[in-house]
Amino acid sequence: MVDRIKRALTRRRRVPGRPVIVEEPNETLVYCVKFIMVMIVCLSALEVACMAFLGSWSSEVFSAIMGLVGIVTGIFVGQKT
């Protein structure tokens, strides 16, 4: 399987008259993003279970999910610039 997260975090710079410069991300950054993605999936499952069994919306779990989504978005935007 092609590592899509690593490919998405890879920076390519084009300098006129030269070949494309490819800068791959640090492996630690890739593992952190993968871990955060797993945490988002787990928290989403917890939110669904909370709604299914308790019949109520948990704003604390939802705010944790949104915080993690914000972190991942910031990593992708910061890495590309």
N, C-alpha and C positions, 0 to 999 in steps of 0.2 A: 504494500500500500504506500502510495506517495504521501509524504509528510506535508499535508496542506498547510499546517500552521507555520512550519519552517519556511515554506515557499511564500506564504503571505507576509512574513516578517522580513524576507530578504529584500535588501535595498539595492536598486540598480540605478547607477548614475551615468548619464550620457554627457560626455565632453566632446564638443565639436572637433573632429579630426582624429579622434582616438577611439579605441574599442570601448565597449560598455564595461564599466567597473561594477562588479558584483560583490556586495558585502553581505555575507551570511550572518545571521544573528547568533548570539551566544547560546550555547546549549542550555544553560541555566534558565534563560529567559523563555526558551521554548517549553521546558518542563514546567515552569511556573504557569504559563498560559494554559497548558494542558490540564494542570491540576485545578486551575480556576474554572475551566470549562466543565470538568467533572463535578465540581462543587455546585455549579449552576444547575446541572442536571439533577443532582441529589436534592438540592433545595426546592426545585420545581416539583419533584416527586413528593416531597414532604408537604408542600402547599396543596397539591392535589389530594393527598391522603387526609390532610386536615379538613379540607372542604367536604370530602366524601364521608368521613366518619364523624366529624364533629359538627358539620353543617355550618361552619363559620369561616370567614376570611381572616387569615392571620397577617396583620399588617407588618409585624416584625420580620416574618420570613420573607415577605414581599420586598421589604426595604433591604434585606440582606442580598436578595437576588439582584435588585437594581444597583446596589453598590458594587457587586462583582461585575455586572455588565459594564458599569462605568469604568472600572479598572481595566477591563479587557479592551474597551474602546480607546481609552487613553494610551494603553501600550501600543496598539496598532497605529494610532495617529502619531504618537511620538516617535515610533521606530521608522516610519516612512518619511519623516521630514528631516 
